Amino acid sequence: MENNAKKVRLGILGLGNMGASHAKKLVEGRCPEIEVTAVCDVKSDRLDWAKEALGEGVALFHDGDAMMDSGLIDALMVAVPHYDHPTYAIKAMKKGLHVLIEKPAGVYTNQVLEMNKVADECDVVFAIMMNQRTNALYRKMREIVKSGELGAIRRTSWIITNWYRPQAYYDSGDWRATWSGEGGGVLLNQCPHNLDLWQWICGMPAKISAHLHFGKWHDIEVEDDVTAYVEYPNGATGTFITTTGDVPGTNRFEITCEKGKIIADASDKEESLIMWKSEIGEPEFSKTNTAPFGKPVFEKIEVETDGENPQHMGVFRAFAAHILRGEPLIADGREGINGLTISNAMHLSAWTGKEIDVATFDHELYEAELMKRVATSRRKTTVSSAVAADMDNTF
């Protein structure tokens, strides 16, 4: 889609942590092709902040529909609580507005499938804030894997345990870590970017088995400790381990292939990408080698990246460029279903004690099981756009 306008007029729905941060940076001119023309939040103090921080040129709204119908915006940034991401994305697309949603795409796949269906039917741009795809570390990792220079994937392993949260974090809002408030724990709040990167780089798994512990390290009702095992269509296997209870934590993503392996370590501020590469693949070596304890010779390489990591503003710039000139998005909004399917499948596996086949994932069963937990949640009503809750978007 192309647009002859010089700038995209953007409305931001929700002025919590992320919505306010986006608004401030955009007003500062960090994305020259986007102009924030309106913002919306039901909390008067957030609109008072917007008036002071964003200037008189930005229209203020208490009602999302009123902002969408105002004629002041071409596109909508949805930065409300998780359950309402699809709700407002669908409304906006049906009104002919381009849409960029915060992660995750939603809480359960059924609502995201409906959102994606509407996106297919509407002539608008739909994107999702998968800003970690702009990180040079993971872009390079994907480039190497997709190039095939290391051969087919044999095993993947992501230990992502540097999401530590103390009890005070969960006590800071009654919606936090509740089935009705967030719809999940570490998988849905902290890990959507990791799950997206995992499938973006390695592809979608075919089968998922998971063990989840609910309130193991904190006084909460959702998962705070996860160990999952997956199998890929080519027979490769993978593990995904995460928690908000470990300190100090680890962030180590390892992919083993036929001709070597590559490891991204972001546990500390100094990120690293190391590759071990052999000129011969393991299948060929095993067939031709005659030494009982023989092994291929590997070269250890410190992989260089371009160092670019534009994060959220990179996503906004690509969003505007796609609207104005048809340039590539960082992440099409429809792709949000992938990481969410993995997350939902992990939950369903833990709840049922069964291995989940991703191709035949039972969307209705997952929604029904989730709603059972919502019905008995500590918070008796779901967080909606009427609550300007600040979701966790630190990665």
C-alpha positions in Angstrom: 0.0 0.0 0.0 1.3 3.4 -0.9 0.3 6.8 0.4 1.1 10.2 -1.1 1.1 11.9 2.4 4.5 13.0 3.8 3.6 11.9 7.3 1.4 9.3 9.0 -0.9 10.9 11.6 -0.8 8.5 14.6 -3.2 8.1 17.5 -2.0 6.3 20.6 -4.5 4.3 22.6 -3.3 3.8 26.2 -0.8 6.0 28.0 0.7 3.4 30.4 4.5 2.7 30.5 4.8 1.8 26.8 2.2 4.1 25.3 3.6 7.1 27.1 7.2 6.2 26.2 6.3 5.8 22.5 4.4 9.1 22.5 7.3 11.1 24.1 9.9 9.7 21.7 7.7 10.2 18.6 6.9 13.8 19.6 10.7 14.3 20.0 11.0 13.5 16.3 12.7 10.1 16.5 10.5 8.9 13.6 10.2 11.8 11.2 7.5 10.3 9.1 5.1 9.9 12.0 3.2 12.8 13.7 1.4 12.1 16.9 -1.9 13.9 16.5 -4.0 12.3 19.2 -3.8 10.2 22.4 -6.4 8.5 24.5 -6.6 7.2 28.0 -9.5 6.9 30.5 -7.4 8.3 33.3 -7.4 12.0 33.6 -4.0 12.2 35.2 -2.5 10.5 32.1 -4.1 13.1 29.9 -2.8 15.8 32.1 0.6 14.3 31.6 0.1 14.2 27.9 -0.9 17.8 27.7 2.2 18.8 29.6 4.6 16.4 27.9 3.3 16.3 24.3 2.2 19.8 23.7 -0.9 21.6 22.7 -0.9 20.2 19.2 -1.9 16.7 20.3 -5.6 16.1 20.8 -6.7 14.4 24.0 -9.5 11.8 24.2 -11.1 9.8 27.0 -12.8 7.5 24.6 -11.0 5.3 22.0 -13.9 5.2 19.6 -14.1 9.0 19.6 -10.4 9.3 18.7 -10.8 6.7 16.0 -13.8 8.6 14.5 -12.2 12.0 14.9 -10.7 12.2 11.5 -7.4 13.3 13.1 -5.5 10.0 12.7 -4.5 7.7 9.8 -3.1 5.0 12.1 -3.6 3.6 15.6 -1.0 2.4 18.1 -2.7 0.0 20.5 -1.0 0.0 23.9 -3.8 -1.1 26.2 -3.9 -4.3 28.4 -3.4 -7.7 26.7 -7.0 -8.8 26.4 -8.0 -5.7 24.5 -5.3 -5.7 21.8 -7.5 -7.6 19.3 -10.6 -5.7 20.3 -9.3 -2.3 19.4 -7.2 -3.5 16.4 -10.4 -5.0 14.9 -12.3 -1.8 15.5 -9.6 0.4 14.0 -9.1 -1.8 10.9 -12.8 -1.8 10.2 -12.8 2.0 10.4 -10.0 2.0 7.7 -7.2 2.9 10.1 -3.7 1.3 9.9 -2.8 -0.5 13.1 0.3 -1.2 15.1 -0.3 -3.3 18.3 1.9 -3.9 21.3 2.9 -7.4 22.1 1.4 -9.9 22.7 -1.0 -10.2 19.9 -3.7 -11.2 22.4 -4.2 -13.6 25.3 -5.7 -16.6 23.5 -5.4 -17.7 19.8 -9.2 -17.6 19.0 -9.3 -13.8 19.5 -6.1 -13.4 17.4 -7.4 -15.6 14.6 -10.4 -13.2 14.4 -8.1 -10.2 14.4 -6.1 -11.7 11.6 -9.2 -12.5 9.6 -10.3 -8.9 9.8 -6.8 -7.8 8.7 -7.1 -10.0 5.6 -10.4 -8.4 4.8 -9.4 -4.7 5.3 -7.1 -2.7 3.0 -5.0 -1.4 5.8 -1.5 -2.0 7.2 -1.3 -4.2 10.3 1.9 -4.5 12.3 3.0 -5.8 15.7 5.7 -4.3 18.0 8.1 -7.2 17.8 11.0 -4.8 18.4 13.6 -7.4 19.3 13.6 -8.4 15.6 15.6 -5.2 15.1 18.4 -6.4 17.5 21.6 -7.0 15.5 22.3 -10.1 17.6 19.1 -12.0 16.6 19.0 -10.6 13.1 22.5 -12.0 12.4 21.6 -15.3 14.1 18.6 -15.7 11.8 20.7 -14.8 8.8 23.2 -17.5 9.6 20.5 -20.2 10.3 18.4 -19.3 7.2 21.5 -19.2 4.9 22.0 -22.9 5.5 25.8 -22.6 6.0 25.5 -24.7 9.2 23.1 -27.2 7.7 19.8 -28.3 9.1 18.9 -27.6 12.7 19.4 -30.5 15.1 18.6 -28.9 18.5 17.6 -25.5 19.9 17.8 -24.4 23.5 16.9 -21.1 25.1 17.4 -20.5 28.8 15.9 -17.1 29.5 15.8 -16.7 33.3 16.9 -13.1 33.7 13.3 -12.0 34.1 13.6 -11.8 37.9 10.7 -10.1 39.6 10.3 -9.7 43.4 7.0 -10.1 45.2 6.7 -6.3 45.4 6.4 -6.2 41.6 3.4 -8.5 41.6 1.9 -6.6 44.6 2.1 -3.3 42.7 -1.2 -3.9 40.9 -4.2 -6.2 41.6 -4.3 -7.1 37.9 -0.7 -8.4 37.8 -0.2 -12.1 37.5 -3.9 -13.0 37.4 -5.8 -15.0 34.8 -8.4 -12.2 34.4 -5.9 -9.4 34.5 -3.1 -10.6 32.2 -4.2 -14.0 31.1 -0.9 -15.6 32.0 2.4 -15.1 33.7 6.0 -15.2 32.5 5.1 -16.7 29.1 2.5 -14.0 28.3 4.0 -11.0 30.0 7.8 -11.3 29.9 8.5 -13.8 27.1 6.4 -12.9 24.0 9.6 -11.5 22.3 11.6 -14.6 23.1 8.9 -16.9 21.8 8.6 -14.8 18.7 12.4 -14.8 18.1 12.6 -18.5 18.7 10.1 -19.3 16.0 11.3 -16.5 13.7 14.8 -17.9 13.7 14.2 -21.7 14.0 10.6 -22.1 12.6 7.5 -23.3 14.3 7.7 -26.5 16.3 5.4 -29.4 15.4 4.8 -30.8 19.0 5.0 -29.2 22.4 5.2 -30.7 25.9 5.5 -28.4 28.9 5.8 -28.4 32.7 4.5 -25.1 34.2 4.6 -24.2 37.9 1.9 -21.7 39.0 2.9 -19.5 41.8 6.0 -21.5 42.6 8.3 -18.6 43.6 5.7 -15.9 44.3 2.3 -15.4 45.8 0.5 -15.4 42.3 -1.9 -17.6 40.4 -0.2 -17.8 37.0 3.0 -19.5 35.9 6.4 -18.2 37.1 8.5 -21.3 36.2 8.5 -23.0 32.8 10.3 -25.9 31.2 9.1 -26.9 27.7 10.2 -29.5 25.2 9.4 -29.2 21.5 9.9 -31.3 18.3 10.3 -29.7 14.9 9.0 -31.1 11.6 12.5 -32.3 10.6 13.0 -34.3 13.8 15.0 -31.6 15.6 14.2 -31.0 19.2 14.3 -27.9 21.4 13.9 -26.7 25.0 12.7 -23.4 26.4 13.3 -22.6 30.1 12.1 -19.5 31.8 11.2 -18.1 35.2 10.8 -14.9 37.2 12.3 -16.5 40.2 16.0 -16.9 39.4 18.6 -14.3 40.3 21.1 -13.9 38.8 19.5 -15.1 35.6 20.7 -16.3 32.2 19.8 -15.4 28.7 21.5 -18.0 26.4 20.1 -19.1 23.1 21.9 -22.0 21.5 21.2 -23.6 18.1 23.0 -26.8 17.1 23.1 -27.7 13.4 24.7 -30.4 11.3 27.9 -28.3 10.7 28.2 -26.6 14.0 26.4 -24.4 16.5 25.7 -20.8 17.2 25.2 -19.2 20.6 23.7 -15.8 21.5 24.4 -14.8 25.0 22.7 -11.7 26.4 23.0 -12.5 30.1 25.0 -9.4 30.7 25.2 -6.0 29.1 28.0 -7.3 26.8 26.1 -9.4 24.3 28.0 -12.0 22.3 27.4 -14.2 19.2 29.7 -17.2 18.9 29.7 -19.7 16.1 31.5 -23.1 15.8 31.7 -24.2 12.1 33.0 -27.3 10.4 33.4 -27.8 6.7 31.8 -31.2 6.9 28.3 -32.0 8.2 27.9 -34.5 11.0 25.9 -37.0 8.9 28.7 -37.2 6.2 31.5 -37.3 8.9 29.8 -40.1 10.7 29.5 -42.2 7.5 33.1 -41.6 6.4 35.1 -41.4 9.6 36.9 -44.6 10.8 38.3 -43.4 14.2 36.2 -44.6 17.1 36.5 -41.3 18.9 36.8 -39.1 15.9 35.0 -35.8 15.6 34.9 -33.0 13.0 37.3 -30.1 13.3 35.6 -26.8 14.1 36.5 -23.2 13.8 35.4 -20.9 16.5 34.2 -17.6 15.2 33.2 -14.4 17.1 30.4 -13.3 14.7 30.4 -9.6 13.9 27.1 -7.8 13.5 26.2 -4.4 12.1 25.6 -3.2 15.7 22.3 -1.6 14.8 19.5 -2.0 17.3 16.8 0.6 16.7 14.2 -1.2 18.8 10.7 0.4 19.1 11.6 3.4 16.9 12.8 1.0 14.2 9.4 -0.7 14.2 7.7 2.7 14.0 9.9 3.9 11.2 9.2 0.7 9.2 5.5 1.0 9.9 5.4 4.5 8.5 7.6 3.6 5.5 5.3 0.7 4.7 2.3 2.9 4.7 3.9 5.7 2.7 6.0 3.7 0.3 5.3 0.0 0.7 8.7 -0.8 2.3 8.9 -4.0 4.5 7.5 -4.1 8.0 9.6 -5.4 10.9 6.7 -7.8 11.7 3.4 -8.1 10.1 0.7 -8.2 12.8 -0.6 -11.5 11.6 2.7 -13.1 12.7 1.8 -12.5 16.3 -0.3 -15.7 16.2 2.9 -17.8 16.1 4.5 -17.0 19.4 1.1 -16.9 21.1 0.3 -20.4 19.7 3.5 -21.7 21.3 2.6 -20.0 24.6 -1.0 -21.2 24.6 0.2 -24.7 23.7 2.6 -24.7 26.6 -0.2 -23.8 29.0 -2.6 -26.4 27.5 0.1 -29.1 27.7 0.6 -28.3 31.4 -3.1 -28.2 32.1 -3.9 -31.4 30.4 -0.7 -33.3 30.9 -0.6 -34.1 27.2 1.7 -33.4 24.3 0.2 -30.8 22.0 0.2 -31.1 18.2 0.6 -27.5 16.9 -1.0 -28.2 13.5 -4.2 -29.4 15.2 -4.1 -27.0 18.2 -7.5 -26.9 19.8 -8.3 -23.2 20.0 -11.7 -23.7 21.6 -10.4 -26.0 24.3 -7.7 -23.6 25.2 -10.1 -20.7 25.5 -12.5 -22.8 27.6 -9.7 -23.9 30.0 -8.5 -20.3 30.3 -12.0 -19.0 31.1 -12.3 -21.6 33.8 -9.3 -20.0 35.5 -10.6 -16.5 34.8 -13.8 -17.3 36.5 -12.0 -18.2 39.8 -9.3 -15.5 39.4 -8.3 -13.3 42.3 -9.3 -10.3 40.2 -13.0 -10.9 39.5 -13.2 -8.8 36.3 -10.9 -8.8 33.4 -8.7 -5.8 32.8 -10.0 -3.8 29.9 -9.3 -0.5 28.2 -11.1 1.1 31.1 -8.0 0.4 33.2 -4.8 2.0 32.0 -2.7 -0.8 33.3 1.1 -0.7 32.6 2.1 -4.1 31.2 5.6 -5.3 31.3 7.6 -4.4 28.1 11.2 -4.3 29.2 12.7 -6.6 26.6 
